[in-house]
Amino acid sequence: MKIAAIIAQRLFYAAILILAVLVLNFLLLHLAPGDPAEVIAGEMGGATQEMMAEIRAAYGLDQPLHVQLGIYLGRALQGDLGQSFFYNAPVVGLILGRLGATILLVVTSLTFAVVIGTLLGVLAARKPTGLFSNVITVLSLVGYSAPVFWTGIILVIVFAWVFPIFPISGMSDIRLAGGGIEHVLDVAHHLVLPAFTLGVIYLAQYSRLSRASMLEVLGADYIRTARAKGLSESVVVGKHALRNAILPIVTIAGLQFGGLISGAVLVETVFSWPGLGTLALDAILGRDYPTILGILFFSAVIVIVANLLTDLCYRLVDPRIRSGGHK
């Protein structure tokens, strides 16, 4: 099947999935107990019954559920995700203002986990019974077992009190004005601890996965043939073995992108990172339905796009799929 037809098919399925996500999220949130109008009134310091009725009418909360759903879907298809109850601002603007920070954190964490985890796994696979391989296995288990919020708190304690090396709050220093290389370096400095906290648990997974995958590939017949031809170990590992061993890593990386988005909520809360995570927490505490629905919608779109790109990358990495060898 040609790549254009594959993309068209995936986009069609993605549109159906996004519509299902919109409907399901809307119903689940509105069937949950609680009244957003009471939260809004609480922010105002209280309200009479007449004011409560006006609040419900202003936000459409006095309409039947199916009517609210129809209005929401109609606006969502036009790119309007509604008005935030909590911030009294368009949801799309709020999300777009925070999306860049979350994408930066997630992409940096995933890149760190995949690159370093794969490298450690490959090195451990070359001598699977050696000391280095055993150390990597133990560290991987520790990294995988540690809750992400616990790791973040430990890093805050260590690098805020014991060794004050990295910033532990925010995305940049408010004392710096303007952009340029100084601003880029400042953001990178603030990014170190959140990215490490979010990426370390996935680094452990990729190191174990790449180690197991490399061990399986290194035992294949074509690897023994390559060594019999007199090829150097670096060529055998880097050119022949790694290309096949990396296929499951590419697949898992794409599938785990959504997990990184959800994990970012805790990390952003610990480090006060101004992304979708902190916005989602505020929206949940304030029962801000439009903002919560908007964040869920954007998260679903990001996951779907990541899975589509993963599928395309898989086809580029594995020639057998491009040639129709795999379904």
Phi and psi in degrees as GROMACS dihedral restraints (atoms count N, CA, C in turn):
[ dihedral_restraints ]
;  ai    aj    ak    al  type     phi  dphi    fc
    3     4     5     6     1   -67.7    20    10
    4     5     6     7     1   154.1    20    10
    6     7     8     9     1   -63.0    20    10
    7     8     9    10     1   -35.8    20    10
    9    10    11    12     1   -64.6    20    10
   10    11    12    13     1   -41.1    20    10
   12    13    14    15     1   -66.2    20    10
   13    14    15    16     1   -37.4    20    10
   15    16    17    18     1   -63.5    20    10
   16    17    18    19     1   -45.2    20    10
   18    19    20    21     1   -63.3    20    10
   19    20    21    22     1   -42.2    20    10
   21    22    23    24     1   -61.6    20    10
   22    23    24    25     1   -42.6    20    10
   24    25    26    27     1   -63.8    20    10
   25    26    27    28     1   -44.0    20    10
   27    28    29    30     1   -64.9    20    10
   28    29    30    31     1   -39.0    20    10
   30    31    32    33     1   -66.1    20    10
   31    32    33    34     1   -36.5    20    10
   33    34    35    36     1   -63.9    20    10
   34    35    36    37     1   -47.0    20    10
   36    37    38    39     1   -64.1    20    10
   37    38    39    40     1   -36.3    20    10
   39    40    41    42     1   -64.7    20    10
   40    41    42    43     1   -39.3    20    10
   42    43    44    45     1   -63.2    20    10
   43    44    45    46     1   -42.5    20    10
   45    46    47    48     1   -63.4    20    10
   46    47    48    49     1   -42.3    20    10
   48    49    50    51     1   -65.0    20    10
   49    50    51    52     1   -41.8    20    10
   51    52    53    54     1   -63.5    20    10
   52    53    54    55     1   -41.0    20    10
   54    55    56    57     1   -61.9    20    10
   55    56    57    58     1   -42.6    20    10
   57    58    59    60     1   -63.3    20    10
   58    59    60    61     1   -38.9    20    10
   60    61    62    63     1   -63.5    20    10
   61    62    63    64     1   -43.0    20    10
   63    64    65    66     1   -59.7    20    10
   64    65    66    67     1   -47.0    20    10
   66    67    68    69     1   -67.6    20    10
   67    68    69    70     1   -47.3    20    10
   69    70    71    72     1   -64.1    20    10
   70    71    72    73     1   -45.8    20    10
   72    73    74    75     1   -62.4    20    10
   73    74    75    76     1   -41.2    20    10
   75    76    77    78     1   -61.1    20    10
   76    77    78    79     1   -47.4    20    10
   78    79    80    81     1   -66.2    20    10
   79    80    81    82     1   -42.0    20    10
   81    82    83    84     1   -63.6    20    10
   82    83    84    85     1   -43.3    20    10
   84    85    86    87     1   -68.4    20    10
   85    86    87    88     1   -40.9    20    10
   87    88    89    90     1   -79.5    20    10
   88    89    90    91     1   -16.8    20    10
   90    91    92    93     1   -87.0    20    10
   91    92    93    94     1   -10.6    20    10
   93    94    95    96     1   -70.4    20    10
   94    95    96    97     1   149.5    20    10
   96    97    98    99     1   -67.2    20    10
   97    98    99   100     1   152.6    20    10
   99   100   101   102     1   116.5    20    10
  100   101   102   103     1   157.7    20    10
  102   103   104   105     1  -127.1    20    10
  103   104   105   106     1   115.5    20    10
  105   106   107   108     1   -60.3    20    10
  106   107   108   109     1   -30.2    20    10
  108   109   110   111     1   -61.8    20    10
  109   110   111   112     1   -35.2    20    10
  111   112   113   114     1   -68.5    20    10
  112   113   114   115     1   -36.0    20    10
  114   115   116   117     1   -65.8    20    10
  115   116   117   118     1   -43.4    20    10
  117   118   119   120     1   -63.1    20    10
  118   119   120   121     1   -42.3    20    10
  120   121   122   123     1   -64.3    20    10
  121   122   123   124     1   -36.5    20    10
  123   124   125   126     1   -63.0    20    10
  124   125   126   127     1   -37.5    20    10
  126   127   128   129     1   -65.2    20    10
  127   128   129   130     1   -27.0    20    10
  129   130   131   132     1   -85.6    20    10
  130   131   132   133     1    -4.2    20    10
  132   133   134   135     1    91.2    20    10
  133   134   135   136     1    14.0    20    10
  135   136   137   138     1   112.6    20    10
  136   137   138   139     1   159.9    20    10
  138   139   140   141     1  -157.1    20    10
  139   140   141   142     1   153.7    20    10
  141   142   143   144     1   -78.9    20    10
  142   143   144   145     1   172.6    20    10
  144   145   146   147     1   -62.3    20    10
  145   146   147   148     1   -36.9    20    10
  147   148   149   150     1   -65.0    20    10
  148   149   150   151     1   -41.4    20    10
  150   151   152   153     1   -67.4    20    10
  151   152   153   154     1   -37.2    20    10
  153   154   155   156     1   -61.9    20    10
  154   155   156   157     1   -41.2    20    10
  156   157   158   159     1   -64.6    20    10
  157   158   159   160     1   -38.1    20    10
  159   160   161   162     1   -66.8    20    10
  160   161   162   163     1   -38.0    20    10
  162   163   164   165     1   -64.0    20    10
  163   164   165   166     1   -45.6    20    10
  165   166   167   168     1   -63.2    20    10
  166   167   168   169     1   -38.7    20    10
  168   169   170   171     1   -68.6    20    10
  169   170   171   172     1   -37.9    20    10
  171   172   173   174     1   -65.3    20    10
  172   173   174   175     1   -36.1    20    10
  174   175   176   177     1   -99.6    20    10
  175   176   177   178     1     6.6    20    10
  177   178   179   180     1    73.8    20    10
  178   179   180   181     1    16.8    20    10
  180   181   182   183     1   -79.8    20    10
  181   182   183   184     1    -7.5    20    10
  183   184   185   186     1   -89.2    20    10
  184   185   186   187     1    -3.7    20    10
  186   187   188   189     1   -84.6    20    10
  187   188   189   190     1   155.2    20    10
  189   190   191   192     1   -59.5    20    10
  190   191   192   193     1   157.9    20    10
  192   193   194   195     1   -60.8    20    10
  193   194   195   196     1   -42.6    20    10
  195   196   197   198     1   -67.0    20    10
  196   197   198   199     1   -31.1    20    10
  198   199   200   201     1   -69.3    20    10
  199   200   201   202     1   -43.8    20    10
  201   202   203   204     1   -60.1    20    10
  202   203   204   205     1   -40.3    20    10
  204   205   206   207     1   -63.9    20    10
  205   206   207   208     1   -44.6    20    10
  207   208   209   210     1   -61.9    20    10
  208   209   210   211     1   -42.9    20    10
  210   211   212   213     1   -64.1    20    10
  211   212   213   214     1   -42.4    20    10
  213   214   215   216     1   -63.6    20    10
  214   215   216   217     1   -45.6    20    10
  216   217   218   219     1   -64.7    20    10
  217   218   219   220     1   -40.6    20    10
  219   220   221   222     1   -61.0    20    10
  220   221   222   223     1   -42.9    20    10
  222   223   224   225     1   -70.8    20    10
  223   224   225   226     1   -39.0    20    10
  225   226   227   228     1   -62.4    20    10
  226   227   228   229     1   -38.9    20    10
  228   229   230   231     1   -65.9    20    10
  229   230   231   232     1   -20.0    20    10
  231   232   233   234     1   -96.3    20    10
  232   233   234   235     1     5.4    20    10
  234   235   236   237     1    85.8    20    10
  235   236   237   238     1    11.6    20    10
  237   238   239   240     1  -107.5    20    10
  238   239   240   241     1   110.5    20    10
  240   241   242   243     1   -97.1    20    10
  241   242   243   244     1    13.6    20    10
  243   244   245   246     1    94.6    20    10
  244   245   246   247     1  -174.7    20    10
  246   247   248   249     1  -109.4    20    10
  247   248   249   250     1   132.4    20    10
  249   250   251   252     1   -66.9    20    10
  250   251   252   253     1   131.2    20    10
  252   253   254   255     1   -67.8    20    10
  253   254   255   256     1   -39.7    20    10
  255   256   257   258     1   -79.7    20    10
  256   257   258   259     1   -44.9    20    10
  258   259   260   261     1   -96.5    20    10
  259   260   261   262     1   -11.6    20    10
  261   262   263   264     1    53.4    20    10
  262   263   264   265     1    48.9    20    10
  264   265   266   267     1  -146.6    20    10
  265   266   267   268     1   158.7    20    10
  267   268   269   270     1   -59.1    20    10
  268   269   270   271     1   134.7    20    10
  270   271   272   273     1   -63.7    20    10
  271   272   273   274     1   -40.8    20    10
  273   274   275   276     1   -59.5    20    10
  274   275   276   277     1   -43.3    20    10
  276   277   278   279     1   -63.8    20    10
  277   278   279   280     1   -40.9    20    10
  279   280   281   282     1   -62.1    20    10
  280   281   282   283     1   -44.8    20    10
  282   283   284   285     1   -69.0    20    10
  283   284   285   286     1   -45.4    20    10
  285   286   287   288     1   -62.3    20    10
  286   287   288   289     1   -31.9    20    10
  288   289   290   291     1   -69.7    20    10
  289   290   291   292     1   -22.9    20    10
  291   292   293   294     1  -106.4    20    10
  292   293   294   295     1   -16.8    20    10
  294   295   296   297     1   -62.5    20    10
  295   296   297   298     1   -40.1    20    10
  297   298   299   300     1   -59.6    20    10
  298   299   300   301     1   -41.5    20    10
  300   301   302   303     1   -64.9    20    10
  301   302   303   304     1   -41.2    20    10
  303   304   305   306     1   -68.5    20    10
  304   305   306   307     1   -42.7    20    10
  306   307   308   309     1   -61.6    20    10
  307   308   309   310     1   -41.9    20    10
  309   310   311   312     1   -60.4    20    10
  310   311   312   313     1   -45.3    20    10
  312   313   314   315     1   -65.1    20    10
  313   314   315   316     1   -46.0    20    10
  315   316   317   318     1   -67.7    20    10
  316   317   318   319     1   -46.1    20    10
  318   319   320   321     1   -64.4    20    10
  319   320   321   322     1   -41.9    20    10
  321   322   323   324     1   -63.3    20    10
  322   323   324   325     1   -44.2    20    10
  324   325   326   327     1   -63.7    20    10
  325   326   327   328     1   -43.5    20    10
  327   328   329   330     1   -67.4    20    10
  328   329   330   331     1   -41.6    20    10
  330   331   332   333     1   -62.3    20    10
  331   332   333   334     1   -45.4    20    10
  333   334   335   336     1   -59.4    20    10
  334   335   336   337     1   -45.8    20    10
  336   337   338   339     1   -66.5    20    10
  337   338   339   340     1   -44.4    20    10
  339   340   341   342     1   -68.5    20    10
  340   341   342   343     1   -48.4    20    10
  342   343   344   345     1   -66.7    20    10
  343   344   345   346     1   -53.6    20    10
  345   346   347   348     1   -69.7    20    10
  346   347   348   349     1   -40.8    20    10
  348   349   350   351     1   -63.8    20    10
  349   350   351   352     1   -42.7    20    10
  351   352   353   354     1   -65.1    20    10
  352   353   354   355     1   -42.5    20    10
  354   355   356   357     1   -61.2    20    10
  355   356   357   358     1   -46.1    20    10
  357   358   359   360     1   -64.0    20    10
  358   359   360   361     1   -40.3    20    10
  360   361   362   363     1   -65.0    20    10
  361   362   363   364     1   -40.1    20    10
  363   364   365   366     1   -65.6    20    10
  364   365   366   367     1   -44.3    20    10
  366   367   368   369     1   -64.1    20    10
  367   368   369   370     1   -39.0    20    10
  369   370   371   372     1   -68.4    20    10
  370   371   372   373     1   -32.0    20    10
  372   373   374   375     1   -72.1    20    10
  373   374   375   376     1   -23.6    20    10
  375   376   377   378     1   -67.7    20    10
  376   377   378   379     1   -31.8    20    10
  378   379   380   381     1  -134.6    20    10
  379   380   381   382     1    78.7    20    10
  381   382   383   384     1   -63.5    20    10
  382   383   384   385     1   -20.3    20    10
  384   385   386   387     1  -104.1    20    10
  385   386   387   388     1     6.8    20    10
  387   388   389   390     1   -82.3    20    10
  388   389   390   391     1   173.5    20    10
  390   391   392   393     1   -64.2    20    10
  391   392   393   394     1   -41.9    20    10
  393   394   395   396     1   -61.3    20    10
  394   395   396   397     1   -42.9    20    10
  396   397   398   399     1   -63.4    20    10
  397   398   399   400     1   -40.3    20    10
  399   400   401   402     1   -67.1    20    10
  400   401   402   403     1   -38.8    20    10
  402   403   404   405     1   -63.7    20    10
  403   404   405   406     1   -43.9    20    10
  405   406   407   408     1   -61.9    20    10
  406   407   408   409     1   -40.2    20    10
  408   409   410   411     1   -62.9    20    10
  409   410   411   412     1   -44.0    20    10
  411   412   413   414     1   -66.0    20    10
  412   413   414   415     1   -45.7    20    10
  414   415   416   417     1   -63.6    20    10
  415   416   417   418     1   -35.6    20    10
  417   418   419   420     1   -64.1    20    10
  418   419   420   421     1   -42.7    20    10
  420   421   422   423     1   -63.4    20    10
  421   422   423   424     1   -40.7    20    10
  423   424   425   426     1   -65.1    20    10
  424   425   426   427     1   -47.0    20    10
  426   427   428   429     1   -63.4    20    10
  427   428   429   430     1   -37.8    20    10
  429   430   431   432     1   -72.2    20    10
  430   431   432   433     1   -30.5    20    10
  432   433   434   435     1   -83.0    20    10
  433   434   435   436     1   -25.8    20    10
  435   436   437   438     1   -73.7    20    10
  436   437   438   439     1   125.8    20    10
  438   439   440   441     1   -62.0    20    10
  439   440   441   442     1   144.8    20    10
  441   442   443   444     1   -64.3    20    10
  442   443   444   445     1   -36.6    20    10
  444   445   446   447     1   -70.3    20    10
  445   446   447   448     1   -33.8    20    10
  447   448   449   450     1   -66.3    20    10
  448   449   450   451     1   -43.9    20    10
  450   451   452   453     1   -59.3    20    10
  451   452   453   454     1   -43.0    20    10
  453   454   455   456     1   -62.7    20    10
  454   455   456   457     1   -43.1    20    10
  456   457   458   459     1   -65.1    20    10
  457   458   459   460     1   -41.5    20    10
  459   460   461   462     1   -61.3    20    10
  460   461   462   463     1   -42.8    20    10
  462   463   464   465     1   -65.7    20    10
  463   464   465   466     1   -36.9    20    10
  465   466   467   468     1   -61.8    20    10
  466   467   468   469     1   -45.1    20    10
  468   469   470   471     1   -63.2    20    10
  469   470   471   472     1   -46.2    20    10
  471   472   473   474     1   -66.9    20    10
  472   473   474   475     1   -46.9    20    10
  474   475   476   477     1   -95.2    20    10
  475   476   477   478     1     1.7    20    10
  477   478   479   480     1  -107.7    20    10
  478   479   480   481     1   -26.0    20    10
  480   481   482   483     1  -116.2    20    10
  481   482   483   484     1   -54.3    20    10
  483   484   485   486     1   -73.4    20    10
  484   485   486   487     1   -55.5    20    10
  486   487   488   489     1  -126.8    20    10
  487   488   489   490     1    90.8    20    10
  489   490   491   492     1   -73.7    20    10
  490   491   492   493     1    78.2    20    10
  492   493   494   495     1  -102.7    20    10
  493   494   495   496     1   -44.2    20    10
  495   496   497   498     1  -113.1    20    10
  496   497   498   499     1   149.9    20    10
  498   499   500   501     1   -66.2    20    10
  499   500   501   502     1   149.9    20    10
  501   502   503   504     1  -120.6    20    10
  502   503   504   505     1     9.0    20    10
  504   505   506   507     1  -149.2    20    10
  505   506   507   508     1   138.7    20    10
  507   508   509   510     1    80.1    20    10
  508   509   510   511     1  -178.2    20    10
  510   511   512   513     1  -109.1    20    10
  511   512   513   514     1   -21.2    20    10
  513   514   515   516     1  -158.6    20    10
  514   515   516   517     1   164.9    20    10
  516   517   518   519     1   -82.7    20    10
  517   518   519   520     1   120.4    20    10
  519   520   521   522     1   -67.7    20    10
  520   521   522   523     1   -13.8    20    10
  522   523   524   525     1   -78.3    20    10
  523   524   525   526     1   -15.6    20    10
  525   526   527   528     1   -88.2    20    10
  526   527   528   529     1   128.4    20    10
  528   529   530   531     1  -106.0    20    10
  529   530   531   532     1   145.3    20    10
  531   532   533   534     1    81.2    20    10
  532   533   534   535     1  -172.7    20    10
  534   535   536   537     1  -112.2    20    10
  535   536   537   538     1  -136.3    20    10
  537   538   539   540     1    87.2    20    10
  538   539   540   541     1  -175.1    20    10
  540   541   542   543     1   -64.2    20    10
  541   542   543   544     1   -31.1    20    10
  543   544   545   546     1   -64.8    20    10
  544   545   546   547     1   -39.3    20    10
  546   547   548   549     1   -68.4    20    10
  547   548   549   550     1   -40.9    20    10
  549   550   551   552     1   -60.7    20    10
  550   551   552   553     1   -45.5    20    10
  552   553   554   555     1   -65.6    20    10
  553   554   555   556     1   -34.9    20    10
  555   556   557   558     1   -67.2    20    10
  556   557   558   559     1   -42.9    20    10
  558   559   560   561     1   -63.2    20    10
  559   560   561   562     1   -42.5    20    10
  561   562   563   564     1   -62.0    20    10
  562   563   564   565     1   -37.4    20    10
  564   565   566   567     1   -64.3    20    10
  565   566   567   568     1   -42.4    20    10
  567   568   569   570     1   -70.5    20    10
  568   569   570   571     1   -23.7    20    10
  570   571   572   573     1   -80.2    20    10
  571   572   573   574     1   -19.4    20    10
  573   574   575   576     1   -57.2    20    10
  574   575   576   577     1   -56.1    20    10
  576   577   578   579     1   -67.7    20    10
  577   578   579   580     1   -46.5    20    10
  579   580   581   582     1   -60.7    20    10
  580   581   582   583     1   -42.3    20    10
  582   583   584   585     1   -66.2    20    10
  583   584   585   586     1   -40.8    20    10
  585   586   587   588     1   -65.2    20    10
  586   587   588   589     1   -42.7    20    10
  588   589   590   591     1   -61.0    20    10
  589   590   591   592     1   -45.1    20    10
  591   592   593   594     1   -74.0    20    10
  592   593   594   595     1   -32.4    20    10
  594   595   596   597     1   -87.5    20    10
  595   596   597   598     1   -21.1    20    10
  597   598   599   600     1   -65.7    20    10
  598   599   600   601     1   -36.7    20    10
  600   601   602   603     1   -68.2    20    10
  601   602   603   604     1   -34.6    20    10
  603   604   605   606     1   -80.2    20    10
  604   605   606   607     1   -28.7    20    10
  606   607   608   609     1   -58.9    20    10
  607   608   609   610     1   -41.4    20    10
  609   610   611   612     1   -61.6    20    10
  610   611   612   613     1   -41.2    20    10
  612   613   614   615     1   -65.6    20    10
  613   614   615   616     1   -43.7    20    10
  615   616   617   618     1   -70.2    20    10
  616   617   618   619     1   -33.1    20    10
  618   619   620   621     1   -66.4    20    10
  619   620   621   622     1   -41.4    20    10
  621   622   623   624     1   -69.7    20    10
  622   623   624   625     1   -41.1    20    10
  624   625   626   627     1   -65.7    20    10
  625   626   627   628     1   -45.5    20    10
  627   628   629   630     1   -67.8    20    10
  628   629   630   631     1   -34.5    20    10
  630   631   632   633     1   -63.4    20    10
  631   632   633   634     1   -48.5    20    10
  633   634   635   636     1   -64.4    20    10
  634   635   636   637     1   -40.6    20    10
  636   637   638   639     1   -67.1    20    10
  637   638   639   640     1   -41.2    20    10
  639   640   641   642     1   -66.1    20    10
  640   641   642   643     1   -39.7    20    10
  642   643   644   645     1   -61.5    20    10
  643   644   645   646     1   -39.1    20    10
  645   646   647   648     1   -67.8    20    10
  646   647   648   649     1   -43.0    20    10
  648   649   650   651     1   -69.7    20    10
  649   650   651   652     1   -40.1    20    10
  651   652   653   654     1   -65.5    20    10
  652   653   654   655     1   -17.7    20    10
  654   655   656   657     1   -92.0    20    10
  655   656   657   658     1     2.6    20    10
  657   658   659   660     1   -76.1    20    10
  658   659   660   661     1   161.0    20    10
  660   661   662   663     1   -65.0    20    10
  661   662   663   664     1   -40.6    20    10
  663   664   665   666     1   -67.6    20    10
  664   665   666   667     1   -24.9    20    10
  666   667   668   669     1   -72.5    20    10
  667   668   669   670     1   -41.9    20    10
  669   670   671   672     1   -63.1    20    10
  670   671   672   673     1   -36.5    20    10
  672   673   674   675     1   -65.3    20    10
  673   674   675   676     1   -42.6    20    10
  675   676   677   678     1   -62.1    20    10
  676   677   678   679     1   -40.5    20    10
  678   679   680   681     1   -69.0    20    10
  679   680   681   682     1   -36.0    20    10
  681   682   683   684     1   -65.6    20    10
  682   683   684   685     1   -26.8    20    10
  684   685   686   687     1   -75.7    20    10
  685   686   687   688     1    -6.9    20    10
  687   688   689   690     1    91.8    20    10
  688   689   690   691     1    12.2    20    10
  690   691   692   693     1   -67.9    20    10
  691   692   693   694     1   146.9    20    10
  693   694   695   696     1   -67.7    20    10
  694   695   696   697     1   157.6    20    10
  696   697   698   699     1   -63.6    20    10
  697   698   699   700     1   -35.5    20    10
  699   700   701   702     1   -65.0    20    10
  700   701   702   703     1   -38.3    20    10
  702   703   704   705     1   -69.2    20    10
  703   704   705   706     1   -43.2    20    10
  705   706   707   708     1   -60.6    20    10
  706   707   708   709     1   -46.8    20    10
  708   709   710   711     1   -73.7    20    10
  709   710   711   712     1   -49.2    20    10
  711   712   713   714     1   -74.6    20    10
  712   713   714   715     1   -39.9    20    10
  714   715   716   717     1   -93.4    20    10
  715   716   717   718     1   -40.8    20    10
  717   718   719   720     1   -96.6    20    10
  718   719   720   721     1   -48.1    20    10
  720   721   722   723     1   -79.5    20    10
  721   722   723   724     1   -46.1    20    10
  723   724   725   726     1   -63.9    20    10
  724   725   726   727     1   -35.4    20    10
  726   727   728   729     1   -62.2    20    10
  727   728   729   730     1   -36.7    20    10
  729   730   731   732     1   -83.6    20    10
  730   731   732   733     1   -32.9    20    10
  732   733   734   735     1   -71.3    20    10
  733   734   735   736     1   -21.9    20    10
  735   736   737   738     1   -82.6    20    10
  736   737   738   739     1   -11.2    20    10
  738   739   740   741     1   -59.1    20    10
  739   740   741   742     1   -49.4    20    10
  741   742   743   744     1   -65.1    20    10
  742   743   744   745     1   -27.6    20    10
  744   745   746   747     1   -67.9    20    10
  745   746   747   748     1   -41.7    20    10
  747   748   749   750     1   -61.3    20    10
  748   749   750   751     1   -42.9    20    10
  750   751   752   753     1   -63.5    20    10
  751   752   753   754     1   -49.2    20    10
  753   754   755   756     1   -65.2    20    10
  754   755   756   757     1   -36.7    20    10
  756   757   758   759     1   -61.2    20    10
  757   758   759   760     1   -42.9    20    10
  759   760   761   762     1   -67.1    20    10
  760   761   762   763     1   -41.5    20    10
  762   763   764   765     1   -68.8    20    10
  763   764   765   766     1   -29.3    20    10
  765   766   767   768     1   -87.2    20    10
  766   767   768   769     1    -1.3    20    10
  768   769   770   771     1   -60.3    20    10
  769   770   771   772     1   -39.8    20    10
  771   772   773   774     1   -64.6    20    10
  772   773   774   775     1   -36.4    20    10
  774   775   776   777     1   -64.0    20    10
  775   776   777   778     1   -35.1    20    10
  777   778   779   780     1   -66.7    20    10
  778   779   780   781     1   -37.6    20    10
  780   781   782   783     1   -61.1    20    10
  781   782   783   784     1   -46.0    20    10
  783   784   785   786     1   -68.7    20    10
  784   785   786   787     1   -38.8    20    10
  786   787   788   789     1   -65.6    20    10
  787   788   789   790     1   -25.5    20    10
  789   790   791   792     1   -65.6    20    10
  790   791   792   793     1   -23.2    20    10
  792   793   794   795     1   -59.8    20    10
  793   794   795   796     1   -47.3    20    10
  795   796   797   798     1   -68.9    20    10
  796   797   798   799     1   -43.5    20    10
  798   799   800   801     1   -64.4    20    10
  799   800   801   802     1   -44.5    20    10
  801   802   803   804     1   -64.2    20    10
  802   803   804   805     1   -32.6    20    10
  804   805   806   807     1   -68.4    20    10
  805   806   807   808     1   -42.8    20    10
  807   808   809   810     1   -64.7    20    10
  808   809   810   811     1   -42.7    20    10
  810   811   812   813     1  -102.2    20    10
  811   812   813   814     1    10.6    20    10
  813   814   815   816     1    50.7    20    10
  814   815   816   817     1    40.9    20    10
  816   817   818   819     1   -77.6    20    10
  817   818   819   820     1   125.9    20    10
  819   820   821   822     1   -79.9    20    10
  820   821   822   823     1    65.2    20    10
  822   823   824   825     1  -119.5    20    10
  823   824   825   826     1  -161.6    20    10
  825   826   827   828     1   -67.2    20    10
  826   827   828   829     1   -25.4    20    10
  828   829   830   831     1   -63.3    20    10
  829   830   831   832     1   -49.8    20    10
  831   832   833   834     1   -67.8    20    10
  832   833   834   835     1   -35.2    20    10
  834   835   836   837     1   -64.3    20    10
  835   836   837   838     1   -41.2    20    10
  837   838   839   840     1   -64.8    20    10
  838   839   840   841     1   -41.0    20    10
  840   841   842   843     1   -62.7    20    10
  841   842   843   844     1   -45.4    20    10
  843   844   845   846     1   -62.1    20    10
  844   845   846   847     1   -39.3    20    10
  846   847   848   849     1   -67.7    20    10
  847   848   849   850     1   -39.0    20    10
  849   850   851   852     1   -66.9    20    10
  850   851   852   853     1   -45.2    20    10
  852   853   854   855     1   -64.3    20    10
  853   854   855   856     1   -32.9    20    10
  855   856   857   858     1   -93.6    20    10
  856   857   858   859     1     6.6    20    10
  858   859   860   861     1    48.9    20    10
  859   860   861   862     1    45.7    20    10
  861   862   863   864     1   -87.7    20    10
  862   863   864   865     1    85.0    20    10
  864   865   866   867     1   -55.7    20    10
  865   866   867   868     1   -49.7    20    10
  867   868   869   870     1   -58.9    20    10
  868   869   870   871     1   -40.5    20    10
  870   871   872   873     1   -69.0    20    10
  871   872   873   874     1   -42.4    20    10
  873   874   875   876     1   -61.0    20    10
  874   875   876   877     1   -46.0    20    10
  876   877   878   879     1   -62.4    20    10
  877   878   879   880     1   -38.8    20    10
  879   880   881   882     1   -65.1    20    10
  880   881   882   883     1   -41.8    20    10
  882   883   884   885     1   -65.9    20    10
  883   884   885   886     1   -42.3    20    10
  885   886   887   888     1   -62.6    20    10
  886   887   888   889     1   -39.0    20    10
  888   889   890   891     1   -64.0    20    10
  889   890   891   892     1   -49.3    20    10
  891   892   893   894     1   -63.2    20    10
  892   893   894   895     1   -39.1    20    10
  894   895   896   897     1   -63.2    20    10
  895   896   897   898     1   -41.5    20    10
  897   898   899   900     1   -63.9    20    10
  898   899   900   901     1   -41.3    20    10
  900   901   902   903     1   -63.4    20    10
  901   902   903   904     1   -42.2    20    10
  903   904   905   906     1   -62.2    20    10
  904   905   906   907     1   -43.7    20    10
  906   907   908   909     1   -64.6    20    10
  907   908   909   910     1   -42.5    20    10
  909   910   911   912     1   -64.1    20    10
  910   911   912   913     1   -44.2    20    10
  912   913   914   915     1   -63.8    20    10
  913   914   915   916     1   -40.6    20    10
  915   916   917   918     1   -62.7    20    10
  916   917   918   919     1   -40.3    20    10
  918   919   920   921     1   -67.0    20    10
  919   920   921   922     1   -37.6    20    10
  921   922   923   924     1   -64.3    20    10
  922   923   924   925     1   -44.9    20    10
  924   925   926   927     1   -65.1    20    10
  925   926   927   928     1   -35.3    20    10
  927   928   929   930     1   -63.3    20    10
  928   929   930   931     1   -43.0    20    10
  930   931   932   933     1   -61.3    20    10
  931   932   933   934     1   -42.3    20    10
  933   934   935   936     1   -67.9    20    10
  934   935   936   937     1   -41.4    20    10
  936   937   938   939     1   -63.7    20    10
  937   938   939   940     1   -37.7    20    10
  939   940   941   942     1   -60.7    20    10
  940   941   942   943     1   -39.9    20    10
  942   943   944   945     1   -69.5    20    10
  943   944   945   946     1   -30.7    20    10
  945   946   947   948     1   -74.5    20    10
  946   947   948   949     1   -36.4    20    10
  948   949   950   951     1   -74.8    20    10
  949   950   951   952     1   -39.9    20    10
  951   952   953   954     1  -104.2    20    10
  952   953   954   955     1   105.9    20    10
  954   955   956   957     1   -62.5    20    10
  955   956   957   958     1   -25.4    20    10
  957   958   959   960     1   -63.5    20    10
  958   959   960   961     1   -32.1    20    10
  960   961   962   963     1   -73.8    20    10
  961   962   963   964     1   -39.9    20    10
  963   964   965   966     1   -61.7    20    10
  964   965   966   967     1   -35.8    20    10
  966   967   968   969     1   -86.1    20    10
  967   968   969   970     1     0.0    20    10
  969   970   971   972     1    90.1    20    10
  970   971   972   973     1    12.3    20    10
  972   973   974   975     1   -69.0    20    10
  973   974   975   976     1   -28.2    20    10
  975   976   977   978     1  -116.5    20    10
  976   977   978   979     1   148.5    20    10
